[in-house]
Amino acid sequence: MTDAAIVSPRLEPGPRGQKPRRKLSRRNIFLYGTLIVVAVYYLLPLYVMVVTSLKGMPEIRLGNIFAPPVEITFEPWVKAWATACTGLNCDGLSRGFWNSVQITVPSVMVSIAIASINGYALANWRFKGADVFFTILIFGAFIPYQVMLYPIVILLREMGLYGSLWGLVVVHTIFGMPILTLLFRNYFTSLPEELFKAARVDGAGFWGIFFKIMLPMSLPIFVVAIILQVTGIWNDFLFGVVYTKPDIYPMTVQLNNIVNSVQGVKEYNVNMAATILTGLVPLIVYFISGKLFVRGIAAGAVKG
């Protein structure tokens, strides 16, 4: 028998891979049903705030808070920003917004810069007393803020910073460093150790490794730190009302003064507009960098 006669039958190509799942399986129905319920639960208050802020007071008095506005008006937004009374001053949230910017930007930059260096040193440079230093930082991250209010008042007074924006910047910077140091330390520990060793062999020092190797690989954890700090500092009320004075109150303190004002008629549309304006900055920061936030959290949690 010749070789030509021994020919195996040619198999026709067929479907490969796993069997596709049914789109309407019980698992998918339960999963997406739960997600939809949770999304509606969290988005419904935001919807009420938005539609109420776009209504006039006569329409709000009709009582249907879920109905969309019949006639859209942006007058409540303008009043909340420029003319709403926040105590003795009636210049809206605009002054508080710029106060919050002056507090948030330096606090975020300084705390992240120091915490990133701390985390890098704790992860890659085992200096003497590193474990004790790290333990103190972890302990400081879980001390209730309320316990420290009065001692910090005395400390800022002695430094001449009490009642100033820079005093509040110092407070936010110090209270942000412990948890940020933990995040950076865990992230740097998760990076391949061979990179660090190779750089040491090539003669790179402390700062050379940090700026040329660690920083270019650390964008996700920096985004996490920025989001955490911006959200925490921008939304802070307690420190703002304790360590500053009325002329330099941050935006959240001014919002409280608008919403809880007992003079005149309650303008719910202005209150809702002021609330949305106050929360816009953290929302914008998160929506711009949300994917990197998830990546950084996952990468910084793989090692302790």
N, C-alpha and C positions, 0 to 999 in steps of 0.2 A: 504494500500500500504506500502510495507516494505521500509526501508531506502535504501536497495540495489537497489530498482527500481528507486529511485530518484537520478539519477547521471547526473550531468551536462556534456554536451559534452566537450571532451578534445580539447583545442585549440592548434593547432600546432604553435610552435615558428616561428616568422617572423622577418623581418628586423626592427630594431629600430633606433631611433635617427633622426637627420635632414636629409633631402633629399640632397644627394651629389650635389655639384655645377658642372656645366659644366666647363670643363677645358678651353675651347676656348670661354668663354663668352666675351662680349664687355668690361666689367670691367677689366678682366684679360689681354686682349689684350692691352688695353690702359695703364694699370699699368706697365706691363712688357716692353711694347714698350718704354714708357717714361724712365724707368730705364736703358734700353739698350742704348738709345740715350745719356743720361747723362753720363753713364759709358764710352762710346766711346769718348765723348767730353773731359773727364778728362784723359783718358788713352792714347789717341792718341799722345799728346806731349811727354809723358813718353816713348812711343814706338819709336818715332823719335829720342829721346835722346839716347836710348839704342842702336839702330841699327847704328846710326851715330858714336857713340863712339867705335864701333867694326869694323869700316871701315878704310881703309887707305885713305890718301888725294887724290890719283889718282881716286879712286872710288867715292869719295864725289864730285869731280869736274864734274862728269857725270850729276849731277843735280837731280837725282831721290831720294828724301829724304825718301820716303816710302818703297823703295825696300830693302829687307834684304841683309846683306853683302854677297858678293860672296866669299870672303876669310876673315874669322874672324881673327882679330888681337887684342891683348891686349896691344900692345905697347902704344897707347894713354893713357890707364889707368896707366901704369907704369910711363910714363912721367908726367902725371898730379899729381901723388903722390910723385915722387922723384926728378924730374929734371926741371919741369916747372918754369919759372921765375915769381916771384911775386913781382916785383920791382927790388931792387938791389940784392936780393938773388935769387938763382936758385936752391932751394932745394924742390920745389913742395909744396904740401899741407900738407906734413907730420908734419912740424913744427907747422903750424896753427891748425892741428888736436889736437895735445897735448896741445896747448894753450887753445883751446876750452874745452878740458876735464878738465883742471885745473880751468877754469872759471865756468863751468857748475856744476860739482859735489858739491863743497862747497856751491854755490849759491842755488841749489835745496835743499840740506839738511838743511841748516840754515833757509831759508825762510819757508819751510814746517813745520819745528819743531816749529818755533815761531808762525806761522799762526794757526797751529792746537791747540796750547795752547790758543791763543787769541779767536778762535772760540768756544772752549770748555768753557772758562770763560764767554763769552758773552751769550752763550746758557743756561748754567746751574747755574751760580753764578752771581746773580744780584747785583754786587757791585755798590757803589755810583759813578755816572758819566758814567755808562756803555752806556747809550743811546748817550751821547755826544761823547764818544770815538768811538762808532760804526759809528756815522754820519761823523766824521772826516775821518775815514778809507774809507767809501764809497765815500766821496768827493775826497779823494786822488786817488782812483782807476780810476777816470774819468778826471784827469788833463792831458792835452796833454804833452807827454814827451818833446817835443821841447821847451816848455815854461821853463823847468827846466834845460836845458843843461848848460847855462852859470853859474847860481848859484851853480850847482853841481861841475863845474870846479873849482870855487873859493873855495868851501868847501873842495874838495879833495886836492887842493894845500895846504891849511892851515893844513890839517891833514898829509901831506907828502905822500899821496897815489896816487897823479895824475901821470898818465903814467905807472901804475903798474897793474898787474893782480888782486891784492887784492883790489885795488880801484874799478875795474869793478865788482868784486864779491860783494862789499858793495852796489853798485848801483843796481845791479840786485836783490839782496836780499830785499832791501827797496821797489823797485817798484813792486815786486811780492807779498808782504805781503797783501795789501788791498784786492785784488780780491780773494786771497786764504783764507783770514780770513772770507770773506763773504761766500765762499763755505763751509768751515768747520762749521761755525756757523749755516747755514741752514741745514747741514747734522745732526749735533748733536741735533738740535731742532726737527728733524723728528724721532729720536729714542724714544722709549717708556719712558715716564717720570717716570714710576713706577720703572724702574731699578735704576735710579738715587736716588729716594727717599728711596728705599729699602737699597741701599748701605749706605746712610746717617744714616738710622736707625741702621744698623749693625756697625756703628762707623767708616766707611771709610772716609778719608779726601779728600782734593783737588787732591793730586797726586795719592792716592790709587784708587780713582774712575777713574781717567784718564788712568792710566796704566793697571789696571786690568779689567775694564769694557768697557770704550770707545774705546781704541785702538784696542782690538781684534775684535770689530764690525765695524771698520772703514776702512777696506782694500779697498773697492771700491772708497771712496773719496780720499784716499791717492794715488791711481793709477791715478785718475783724476788730482790731484795736480801735480804729477810727470810728467805726459804727458804734461800738460799746461806749466810747468816751463821748462822742457827739450826742448820742441819745441820753446818756446819764447826766451830762452837764447841762444840756439844753433843757431837759425836762425837770431839772432840780428846782424844788421850791423851798425846802427847809434851809439849806445853806444860804440861799439868796435872801430870804427874809431875815435871817439872823445876823449875817455878816456884812450886809450893805445897808444903805439908807434910802429913803424914798426917791431921791433924785437919780439914783443909779440902780434902781430895782431891775432885775432881769425880767424877761417877757412873761414868765410863768407867774411871778408875783403880781404883775400888773393885770394879768388875766384874772387872777383871783379877786382883785379889787373891782374889776368890771362886773364879774358874774355875781359876786356877793354884795354888790351895792344895794343899799336899802332906800336910796333917795330916788324919787320919781317913779315912773312906770317901768315895770320889768320889760325890757326889750329882748325877747328871746331870740329874734333873728340876729341882733347885734352880738349877743352872747355866743351863739353858734358860730358866727363868722369869726369872732375873736378866737374861739377854741381851735378852729381849723387853721387859722393863720399861725397860731402858736405851734401847732404840730407839723407844719409843712416841712420844715428843715430836716428833722430826723426821717420823715417819710421819703423825701427826695433822696437823701443820702443812701437809705436802705435800698430803694428801688433801683438806683443806678448801679449799686455794687452788691446786689443780693446773692448772685451766684458765687462770687469770690468769698462772701461771708460764710456760706455753707462749706466751701472747700477749706477755708482756714480753720473753722471750728473742728472739722473732721480731722485735719492734719495735726492740730494741736492737742487732740485728745487721744492719740494712739499710744502715747507713753506717759508715765507719771514721774 
